[in-house]
Amino acid sequence: MSQISSASHSAATSGALFMLVASIAFAGTNTLQSILPTPLEYGGFGMSSTGMAFWQYLIASVLALPLILRIGLSNLKTRHPFAHEVRAFVSALGVHVFVYGFASGVPIWQMVTLLATGPLFIVLGSTLFLGERASSARIAAALAGFVGAIIVSGVGTESLGWQALIPITAAALWAGTDVLTKYLTRQGESPETLTVSLLVLMTPNHLAILLVANALSGVLPTAMAPGFPFALPDMTGIWLLLLLGALTAAAQYVLAFAYRAADAVYLQPFGDLKVPLSGLVGWVALGQVPSVWFWPGAALIVGASVFIYWIENRQEPATLQPA
């Protein structure tokens, strides 16, 4: 094996491992985002979805301060401020749409599962806007991961209604964020710049969305802006908010390293692992025993990830080189 080929395969392995770690962190955030906005009478903490999202990213930004000081403000300069702002706004809007789904009573299985439509949006966006090659193996892996996610949720056993559009919309928004992340890495932006800029910009974007939602509280569903938008839960809820912020900061940082190591389309089947991982976290942390459909669906998702990794490592090194 040539030195270039070895470096390429090493990058593929690193990207896959970083995405796996990010998926574990996202599984934790998904679980916490389902608990905090749940009404008090159902064992939750009754937070507004917009308020929770604001505090989540404010905490993540504060936790990133040591990282900012270590990197140095001079290293945060960018030639693409507008792209960073669009990325932060789209990501923030996706968060609010997603947590609104939990606050509206959409089950965690369906919420996380329908996010698996994201790879299809990413394949489309990466192909059209980044010029990445959407091979038949990549498309097949993305579709297999999506089918596995549908099996996990047991879609078809109960009516979804219009609420199914909530996580699908969030998936489309976050796919846009991922495509922008890859675009910025191609422009030479470092993982530190990508992470810190997102965390710094997300807080004012969340604040703006929160204030607009509160101003429109007579129009928007009460799950988005019930009462005082900055209200905090009790002490247990505050600890969960702190954990949510910490996981958010960690996930975004690791995700940036993943996209630096390998291209967006290749990484997406590994991102689908957050579906079975969320199921396992919900089982262990919340006692939500998965349905019988969880296991074959999870096996299909893991199989898609292993398949695309095996296929890509047999191909020419250039297909895995970051642009």
C-alpha positions in Angstrom: 0.0 0.0 0.0 1.4 3.4 -0.9 2.1 6.2 1.5 -0.7 8.2 0.0 -3.1 5.3 0.2 -2.2 4.7 3.8 -2.8 8.4 4.6 -6.2 8.3 2.9 -7.3 5.2 4.7 -6.2 6.7 8.0 -8.3 9.8 7.2 -11.3 7.6 6.5 -10.9 5.7 9.8 -10.4 9.0 11.7 -13.5 10.5 10.1 -15.6 7.5 10.9 -14.4 7.4 14.5 -15.0 11.1 15.0 -18.5 10.8 13.6 -19.2 7.8 15.9 -18.2 9.9 18.9 -20.3 12.8 17.7 -23.3 10.4 17.2 -22.9 9.2 20.9 -23.0 12.9 22.0 -26.0 13.7 19.8 -27.8 10.6 21.2 -27.4 12.2 24.7 -28.6 15.6 23.5 -31.6 14.0 21.8 -32.6 12.3 25.1 -32.2 15.5 27.2 -34.1 17.5 24.6 -37.0 15.1 25.0 -37.0 15.4 28.8 -36.7 19.1 29.5 -39.7 20.4 27.5 -42.0 17.5 28.6 -44.8 18.9 30.9 -44.4 18.6 34.6 -47.4 16.3 34.9 -45.7 13.8 32.6 -42.4 13.7 34.5 -40.6 16.4 32.6 -39.5 20.0 33.5 -42.0 22.0 31.5 -39.4 24.3 29.7 -40.4 26.1 26.5 -38.6 24.6 23.5 -37.2 28.0 22.5 -36.1 28.8 26.1 -34.3 25.4 26.3 -32.5 25.9 23.0 -31.3 29.4 24.1 -29.9 28.1 27.4 -28.4 25.0 25.8 -26.2 27.1 23.4 -25.5 29.8 25.9 -24.1 27.1 28.3 -22.2 25.5 25.4 -20.7 28.9 24.5 -19.6 29.5 28.1 -18.0 26.1 28.3 -16.1 26.9 25.1 -14.4 29.9 26.7 -11.3 28.0 27.7 -11.0 26.7 24.2 -11.3 30.3 22.8 -8.6 31.5 25.2 -6.3 28.5 24.3 -6.7 29.0 20.6 -6.4 32.8 20.7 -8.7 35.3 19.2 -6.3 35.9 16.3 -7.0 32.4 15.2 -10.7 33.0 15.0 -10.4 35.5 12.1 -12.2 34.3 9.0 -12.6 35.4 5.4 -16.1 34.0 5.3 -18.1 35.7 8.0 -21.3 35.6 6.1 -21.1 31.9 5.5 -20.4 31.3 9.2 -23.5 33.4 10.1 -25.8 31.6 7.6 -24.5 28.3 9.0 -25.2 29.4 12.6 -28.7 30.7 11.8 -29.7 27.6 9.8 -28.4 25.4 12.6 -30.2 27.4 15.3 -33.4 27.3 13.4 -33.1 23.5 13.0 -32.6 23.2 16.8 -35.8 25.1 17.5 -37.8 23.1 15.0 -36.4 19.9 16.4 -37.1 20.6 20.1 -40.5 21.9 19.2 -41.3 18.4 17.9 -40.5 17.0 21.4 -42.5 19.7 23.0 -45.4 18.9 20.7 -45.5 15.3 22.0 -43.9 13.5 19.0 -42.3 10.4 20.4 -38.5 10.3 20.6 -38.4 7.2 18.3 -40.2 9.0 15.5 -38.3 12.3 16.1 -34.8 10.7 15.9 -35.8 8.3 13.2 -37.3 10.8 10.8 -34.0 12.8 11.2 -32.5 9.9 9.1 -34.0 11.7 6.1 -31.0 14.0 6.5 -28.5 11.9 4.5 -30.7 12.2 1.5 -30.7 16.0 1.8 -26.9 15.9 2.3 -26.3 13.7 -0.7 -28.3 16.2 -2.8 -26.6 19.2 -1.3 -23.1 17.8 -1.4 -23.5 16.8 -5.0 -25.1 20.0 -6.3 -23.2 22.6 -4.3 -19.9 20.9 -3.4 -19.3 18.7 -6.4 -18.8 15.5 -4.4 -19.2 12.3 -6.2 -22.4 10.5 -5.2 -21.4 6.9 -6.1 -24.0 4.2 -6.3 -22.5 2.7 -3.1 -22.9 6.0 -1.2 -26.5 6.4 -2.4 -27.3 2.8 -1.5 -25.8 3.2 2.0 -27.7 6.4 2.6 -31.0 4.7 1.5 -30.2 1.6 3.6 -29.6 3.8 6.7 -32.9 5.6 6.0 -34.9 2.4 5.6 -33.3 1.0 8.8 -34.3 4.2 10.7 -37.9 3.8 9.4 -37.9 0.2 10.7 -36.6 1.3 14.1 -39.5 3.7 14.5 -42.2 1.3 13.5 -43.7 3.9 11.2 -46.9 2.5 9.9 -48.0 1.1 13.2 -49.6 4.4 14.2 -50.5 7.6 12.5 -47.9 10.3 12.3 -50.0 13.1 10.9 -48.6 16.5 10.0 -46.1 16.3 12.9 -43.9 14.1 10.8 -42.9 17.2 8.9 -41.3 18.7 12.0 -38.3 16.4 12.2 -38.0 16.2 8.4 -37.8 20.0 8.3 -35.1 19.9 11.0 -33.2 17.3 9.1 -33.2 19.5 6.0 -32.0 22.5 8.0 -29.2 20.5 9.6 -28.2 19.0 6.3 -27.7 22.5 5.1 -25.5 23.2 8.1 -23.4 20.1 7.4 -23.0 21.1 3.7 -21.9 24.6 4.8 -19.4 23.0 7.3 -17.8 21.0 4.6 -17.7 24.1 2.3 -15.9 26.1 5.0 -13.4 23.3 5.6 -12.6 23.4 1.9 -11.9 27.1 2.3 -9.2 26.3 4.9 -11.3 26.9 8.1 -9.9 24.9 11.1 -12.1 22.7 13.4 -11.4 25.3 16.1 -12.7 28.1 14.0 -15.7 26.1 12.9 -16.6 25.1 16.4 -16.1 28.3 18.3 -17.7 30.5 15.6 -20.8 28.3 15.7 -21.0 28.3 19.4 -20.5 32.1 19.6 -22.9 32.9 16.8 -25.6 30.4 17.9 -26.3 32.3 21.1 -27.4 35.6 19.5 -29.3 33.7 16.8 -31.1 31.6 19.4 -31.8 34.8 21.3 -33.3 36.4 18.3 -35.5 33.4 17.5 -36.6 33.2 21.1 -37.6 36.9 21.3 -39.5 36.6 18.0 -41.2 33.4 19.2 -42.2 35.1 22.5 -43.5 38.2 20.6 -45.6 35.9 18.5 -46.8 33.8 21.5 -50.4 34.5 20.6 -49.8 33.0 17.2 -47.3 30.2 17.7 -48.1 27.0 19.6 -47.7 27.3 23.4 -45.0 24.7 23.4 -42.6 27.2 21.7 -43.2 30.2 24.0 -45.2 29.6 27.1 -44.8 32.5 29.5 -41.4 34.0 30.4 -39.0 32.6 27.8 -35.9 32.7 30.0 -37.4 30.7 32.9 -35.2 28.0 34.3 -36.3 24.6 35.6 -35.6 23.3 39.2 -32.1 22.3 40.3 -32.3 18.9 38.7 -33.3 20.5 35.4 -30.5 22.9 35.7 -28.0 20.1 36.0 -29.5 18.5 32.9 -29.3 21.8 31.1 -25.6 22.0 32.0 -25.0 18.4 30.7 -27.0 19.3 27.5 -24.7 22.3 26.9 -21.6 20.3 27.5 -22.6 17.5 25.1 -23.5 20.2 22.5 -20.1 21.7 22.7 -18.4 18.4 22.5 -20.5 17.1 19.6 -19.9 20.2 17.4 -16.1 20.1 18.1 -15.8 16.4 17.2 -18.1 16.8 14.2 -15.8 19.5 12.7 -12.8 17.1 12.9 -14.9 14.4 11.2 -15.6 16.7 8.2 -12.0 17.7 8.0 -10.9 14.1 7.7 -13.5 12.8 5.1 -16.2 14.1 2.8 -19.8 14.7 3.9 -21.4 11.9 1.8 -19.0 9.3 3.0 -19.7 10.2 6.7 -23.5 10.2 6.6 -24.1 6.4 7.2 -22.0 6.8 10.3 -24.2 9.7 11.3 -27.2 7.4 11.1 -25.8 5.5 14.0 -27.3 8.1 16.3 -30.7 6.5 15.7 -29.9 3.1 17.4 -27.7 4.9 19.9 -30.6 7.2 20.8 -32.7 4.2 21.3 -30.2 2.6 23.6 -29.7 5.8 25.6 -33.5 6.2 26.0 -33.7 2.6 27.1 -30.9 2.9 29.7 -31.6 6.4 30.9 -35.4 6.6 30.6 -36.5 3.0 30.8 -38.1 3.3 27.3 -37.8 -0.3 26.1 -37.4 -0.3 22.3 -40.0 -2.2 20.2 -39.2 -5.4 18.4 -38.5 -3.5 15.3 -35.6 -1.7 16.9 -33.2 -4.5 16.5 -33.5 -5.3 12.7 -33.5 -1.6 11.9 -30.5 -0.9 14.0 -28.7 -3.9 12.4 -29.5 -2.4 8.9 -28.1 1.0 9.9 -24.9 -0.5 11.3 -24.6 -2.7 8.3 -24.8 0.3 6.0 -22.0 2.1 7.9 -19.8 -1.0 7.7 -20.5 -1.4 4.0 -19.7 2.1 2.9 -16.5 2.1 5.0 -15.4 -1.2 3.4 -16.3 0.0 -0.1 -14.5 3.4 0.3 -11.4 1.8 1.6 -11.1 -0.3 -1.5 -11.3 2.6 -3.8 -8.7 5.1 -5.0 -7.3 7.4 -2.3 -8.5 10.5 -4.1 -12.1 9.7 -3.3 -11.5 10.2 0.4 -9.1 13.2 0.3 -10.5 16.3 1.9 -10.8 19.1 -0.7 
